[in-house]
Amino acid sequence: MIIRNLFILLFAPLITYGQGTIRYLTEELPLDSVPKPCIEDHSSIWPKLERNFKFKQCLGALPMGDVAYAFDKDSPSSLYFRHGLGIQTDLKISPNWYARIGYNFASLSNDTNYLDTRSSSYTRKQDKIPLSHNLLGRVSYTPNHIFNFQLGLDRNFIGEGNRSLFLSDYGKPYPFAQIRARFWHIEYLVMYQFFSENYKLKQQSKYGAMHYLSWNVTKWLNVGVFETVVFQPKDTLLNRGYELEYLNPVIFYRPQEYAIGSSDNVLLGLSLSAKWKQHTFYGQLILDEFLLSEIKARSGWWANKYGAQLGIKGRFKLKKEKFFYRIEGNAVRPYTYSHLNALQNYGNAGYTLAHPYGGNFAEILGELKWQSKKWSIKTFFSYGIQGLDKNGKSYGGNIYQPYTNRPNDYQNEIGQGLKNNFVRNQWYVCYAIQGIHQVFAEINLRYDSAYSRFSLLPLIGFRTNLWNDYRNY
């Protein structure tokens, strides 16, 4: 009897099945469903995994276009454009399996940051139009109520904010494998990431491993614990490939890093969120390195590397109209996310994996969105300071500059170096052409006052949220 009960306990979850559909990495809108406070929902892990037992076989393909025209007042003769064409496919071929793949090919009039979609690959040859290839996809297997396994080439996001200090969808997609386990009030995420950098004039690999535990302490309070490690597969002394010690899904990376005698880059984080009616208060704390005695001394020691986020978001009604709002503050000290070289910093393919500004900045941002059936209007505003490098020295903003190139060990503070004050404001008017796959026609007006210049950039076009191409940085 005991043996039979143990067999049922251990193997019954593996022979039952569930169906998990992966949502898209899209912005929050007023008509998005608002989950009631409950112990099952873990809204800080994106893209969201929707588990259910209703299975409907599906094979769908949607042609996609990506067209945008922008006008820069500083270059009156220049009309920038982006033309793209692609296809997106969703497959549900069994109760356990789900797959999604999308490909988009685009030509650009130039390589301005506002038109580049952080594509999978990007080429620019002299005197020729820049080309971008955007390939995203993932395969998901959900054997039961507890586990989900995914493989893909995509972006991921952790947090409740518009920004994330843990992991954001700002940069280029990367290959990954992940395991999700949901039990009791907890969802546990393990991810193995495969990054690359153009380092020393050649493409080189680097790897990442990440754990995130989301615990719904009550129906309204969530606590999250985050840790990640980035490491290079080889150096002048060792060619270790993907470090086997980091494949263990339940270890702590910092003690393991010391145990193997490495100089890998380990970051730790803590998140909190509290729900009240249709409002959410949230925050994140990221720790790269710090020494408590130096913090108490307020010495501005360079290796006190940390950042914080605090925000509130929610929905409200004015008469019959529904709105979404957000107010959020982010601040990250100099040299956070940076390391000895590009193969050890917290970045991928030249872009940070967390906040788009890297380090050495403070910002406050606000959002207001209205949506009625197929129409939506959104506005975004941000103000902040950012310290840029100068005189060939790293002041802690660019994570691709080694922290060994710092000018000072002490008296480091946010905004140091070449101080840049920025104001950004964007207005969007969108019409949903195809609601299921989030295809929009859009008019976008962007105002940007940064780097001692003023920019007003109108844009018109249509896009799909598969690429999550909102440019608010």
Secondary structure as UniProt FT lines:
FT   HELIX           2..15
FT   STRAND          19..22
FT   TURN            30..31
FT   TURN            43..44
FT   STRAND          45..46
FT   STRAND          49..52
FT   STRAND          58..71
FT   TURN            73..74
FT   TURN            76..77
FT   STRAND          79..92
FT   STRAND          97..108
FT   TURN            113..115
FT   STRAND          121..123
FT   TURN            126..127
FT   STRAND          131..141
FT   STRAND          147..154
FT   STRAND          157..158
FT   STRAND          174..183
FT   TURN            184..185
FT   STRAND          186..199
FT   TURN            200..201
FT   STRAND          202..216
FT   STRAND          221..231
FT   HELIX           244..247
FT   TURN            249..250
FT   HELIX           253..259
FT   TURN            260..261
FT   STRAND          265..276
FT   TURN            277..278
FT   STRAND          279..289
FT   HELIX           292..297
FT   TURN            302..303
FT   STRAND          305..318
FT   TURN            319..320
FT   STRAND          321..332
FT   TURN            334..337
FT   TURN            342..344
FT   STRAND          347..348
FT   TURN            349..350
FT   STRAND          351..352
FT   TURN            356..357
FT   STRAND          361..372
FT   TURN            373..374
FT   STRAND          375..388
FT   TURN            391..392
FT   TURN            399..400
FT   HELIX           403..405
FT   TURN            414..415
FT   STRAND          418..434
FT   TURN            435..438
FT   STRAND          439..450
FT   TURN            451..452
FT   STRAND          453..464
FT   TURN            465..466
//
